[in-house]
Amino acid sequence: MPKKALEPLTESMYYVLLCLHAKNMSGSEIAECVRTLTSDRVRLGPGTLYSILSTFEEENIIQKLEAEGRRIPYCMTTIGEQLFQNEIQRLRKCLADTERIHEMAEHSEADKRNEGQKSLSKKGLTKDS
């Protein structure tokens, strides 16, 4: 089965959609939204941002709204909203997998400690013996 275009989203793409999910914004507003939301961890330069916006527009994920002077706002389409919701579900599954592996590692470490204590007890090398 061929890979769906734009899935999974890059981090930059995700944050563009996250900002547009909140409200319609121009490119500069999106860049500021991402910068603020991520505490400057993610910064979208004009080349990256407008490349993403162009790709999203071509794929009907977003659309341009009527220009307000030089400001051109964008909004998310129904297709974009579905893509965004799919990405949220994918990320939630990733986080759930991360939690499971941490729990497995914690149980494994506890089992190793218990086995070590049992081994020491058999040899009479613990405080209890």
C-alpha positions in Angstrom: 0.0 0.0 0.0 1.5 3.4 -0.9 2.4 5.9 1.8 -0.1 8.7 2.1 1.3 12.1 1.2 2.1 14.3 4.2 1.7 11.5 6.7 3.3 11.6 9.2 3.6 15.4 9.4 6.9 17.0 10.1 7.1 18.9 13.4 6.9 22.2 11.5 3.9 21.1 9.6 2.2 20.0 12.7 2.7 23.3 14.4 1.4 25.2 11.4 -1.8 23.2 11.5 -2.0 23.5 15.3 -2.0 27.3 15.0 -4.5 27.3 12.1 -6.7 24.9 14.1 -7.0 27.7 16.8 -7.9 30.4 14.3 -7.3 31.8 10.8 -3.8 33.4 10.6 -1.4 35.0 8.1 2.0 33.6 7.6 3.7 36.0 10.0 1.0 35.3 12.6 1.6 31.5 12.2 5.4 32.0 12.7 4.8 34.0 15.8 2.2 31.5 17.1 4.7 28.6 16.7 7.5 30.6 18.2 5.4 31.6 21.3 3.7 28.2 21.7 7.1 26.3 21.7 9.0 28.9 23.7 11.3 29.5 20.7 12.1 25.8 20.4 10.6 25.7 16.9 11.2 28.7 14.7 9.8 28.8 11.2 11.9 30.8 8.7 10.1 32.3 5.8 11.4 29.7 3.3 10.2 26.8 5.5 6.9 28.4 6.4 5.9 29.4 2.9 7.0 26.1 1.5 4.7 24.4 4.0 1.8 26.8 3.2 2.3 26.2 -0.5 2.3 22.5 -0.1 -0.8 22.6 2.1 -2.6 24.8 -0.3 -1.8 22.5 -3.3 -3.1 19.5 -1.2 -6.2 21.4 -0.2 -5.3 21.2 3.5 -5.5 25.0 3.8 -6.9 27.8 1.7 -6.1 31.5 1.4 -8.8 33.9 2.5 -9.5 37.3 1.2 -6.4 39.6 1.6 -6.6 42.3 4.2 -4.2 44.8 2.8 -0.8 43.0 2.6 -2.0 40.4 5.2 -3.2 37.1 3.6 -4.9 34.9 6.1 -5.2 31.1 5.8 -7.7 28.7 7.1 -7.8 25.0 7.5 -10.1 23.0 5.2 -12.1 19.9 6.2 -9.3 17.8 4.7 -6.7 19.7 6.8 -8.8 19.2 9.9 -8.9 15.5 9.3 -5.2 15.3 8.7 -4.6 17.3 11.9 -6.9 14.9 13.9 -5.2 11.9 12.4 -1.8 13.3 13.4 -3.0 13.9 17.0 -4.1 10.3 17.2 -0.8 9.1 15.9 1.1 11.2 18.4 -1.1 9.9 21.2 -0.3 6.3 20.2 3.4 7.2 20.2 3.1 8.6 23.7 1.2 5.6 24.9 3.9 3.3 23.5 6.5 5.4 25.3 4.7 5.0 28.6 4.4 1.2 28.0 8.0 0.8 27.3 9.0 2.8 30.4 6.7 0.6 32.5 8.2 -2.5 31.0 11.7 -1.2 31.8 10.7 -0.3 35.4 9.2 -3.8 35.9 12.3 -5.4 34.4 14.6 -3.4 36.7 12.5 -4.3 39.7 12.6 -8.0 38.7 16.4 -7.9 38.4 16.7 -6.3 41.8 14.4 -8.9 43.3 16.4 -11.7 41.7 19.6 -10.2 42.9 18.2 -10.1 46.5 17.0 -13.7 46.3 20.5 -14.8 45.1 22.2 -12.9 47.9 19.8 -14.4 50.5 20.5 -17.9 49.3 24.2 -17.2 49.8 23.5 -15.6 53.2 24.8 -12.2 52.2 21.9 -10.0 53.1 21.2 -8.1 56.3 18.3 -10.4 57.0 20.5 -13.5 57.0 
